[in-house]
């Protein structure tokens, strides 16, 4: 049985705006999970991207080897609309750390379910696939 899961907890009460608050891998099989963080963004990704080559060619950078980095770069290039370009089975969370916004996305068919809860001071995202 292959399990691909993650939980993300963002505690907005913390003072450091560029801190990726808590990433909890729930899966013993980490092959499908990727995390990427810059000073202003954090991405947690799991799944398969079918049109990876097409996206890389559109971004004019074929050297990227991480789907989480592809998500980050696509967001910077096309904004929220980049999700319309994705084809595959996936769930990911992209966080803009400076303005504390969370973009949680799953594939259109729901092959990678994604759940979230928003509290007064925190956002929790959970992805699981058995």
C-alpha positions, 0 to 999 in steps of 0.5 A, a space after each residue: 500500500 502506498 500512502 502519500 500524505 502531508 499536513 501543513 499548519 500555518 500559525 499567523 500569530 507568529 511574528 516572523 512573516 517569512 517563516 514556513 511554520 510547520 510541515 508534517 510528512 505523514 507518509 512513510 513513502 516520501 517519494 511523491 512529496 516535495 517541499 520548496 521554500 524561498 524567502 517569500 513563498 512555500 510550496 508543498 506538493 504531492 502527486 504526478 504532473 502529466 504535462 511537465 515538459 509542456 509547462 517547462 517549455 512555456 516557462 523557458 526553463 527545462 532544467 527544473 527537476 522538482 514539481 514544487 519548483 515548477 508550481 512556484 515558478 508557474 505562479 510567479 509567471 501566470 498568477 492564480 491562473 496557472 492552475 488552469 494549465 496543470 494536468 495530472 493527479 496532484 494536491 499542493 499548497 502554495 503560501 505567500 508568506 509575506 501577505 499570509 495568503 494560502 492557495 490550496 489546489 487539488 486536481 480536477 477529478 479529486 484523485 488527490 483529496 485536499 482538506 483544510 480548516 481555517 481558524 482565527 490564527 491558523 490555517 491547517 491543510 491536510 492531503 491524504 491518498 491511500 
